[in-house]
Amino acid sequence: MIDRSNQILRQTPTWPLYALAPVPVVWLFWQGAIGGLGVEPVEVIEHQLGLWGLWGLIAGLCVSPLRRHVGLNLIKFRRAFGLITFFYITLHLAVWAVLDVQIVSQMWADVLKRPYITIGMLSFVMMVPLAATSTNAAIRRMGAVNWQRLHRMTYGVALLGALHFVMLAKGFQLEPLLYMCAVISLITMRTMRTLPKKQGSRMRRAS
C-alpha cells in the first residue's frame, strides 16, 4: 500500500498545490464580503489565515517523520508546503495591517507592546529568508550544507507560530496547546534522528 502510494506521489506534479492554494482564500474573502462570517469578518479572516499557516508549518514538519516511520515519501512536496505556508502567513499579516489596525504607528506600537504580536512578527521575519532561498538556484549558490543550516530555522518559526497562537487565545483553550504539543513532538522527533549522526561523527574524528 505504501509502495503504491509512493509510486503515485512520484508521478504527481507539485503545481496543483500552488494552483489550489488561493482557492480557500478567495472563498474566505467572498464569505466575508457577503456577510457569511458573522459580525467580525476581518477577525475571522485574520484568524483563519493564521491557522492555515500553522497547519502548513506542521505539514512541513511531518514530511521527514512520515518517510522515516511510515515509509510515505512526501519530500517533493515539502517546498510547496513551505511556500504556501508563507503565502497564508503573509496574507494573515496583511489582513492584520491593512484591514484591522490600518495605522502604521499603531501597528508599530502593537509590535512593541503586545508580546504575542512581537512573537508572531518575529516568526514571519524568520520565514522571509527561508522563502527567498526556496529555489534550486539558491541551494546551488549557498551549498547544500549552508542551505540546510539556514532552513533549520523552520523549527524556530514553527515554535514561535504555535506560541503566538497559544498567547493569542483568551483563557485556557485546548486547541492552541494541542498545536504546540504537535510542533514540539515533531521537532523532537527530528532532533533525535540527527543526534546519533552528529555524535558518531564526533567519535570518529576523536579516534
Number of C-alpha atoms within 10 A of each C-alpha: 7 11 11 10 12 16 12 11 17 15 8 12 11 16 10 10 13 14 9 11 17 14 10 12 17 11 11 18 17 13 15 18 12 10 12 12 17 12 10 10 18 18 15 16 21 20 17 16 23 23 21 19 25 25 17 23 24 23 18 22 24 19 19 21 17 14 14 12 8 10 14 19 20 17 15 14 19 18 15 20 24 22 19 22 27 21 18 23 25 18 18 20 18 15 19 18 15 12 13 14 14 13 12 11 9 12 17 12 11 15 16 12 11 12 14 21 19 17 21 23 17 17 23 18 12 17 23 12 13 20 17 10 16 16 11 8 10 13 15 10 11 13 11 12 10 11 17 12 9 15 19 11 16 19 20 16 23 26 22 23 27 29 21 23 22 21 18 16 15 7 8 10 10 10 12 19 17 13 22 21 14 17 25 16 13 19 21 12 15 17 12 11 14 10 11 11 11 10 10 11 11 11 10 8 7 7 5
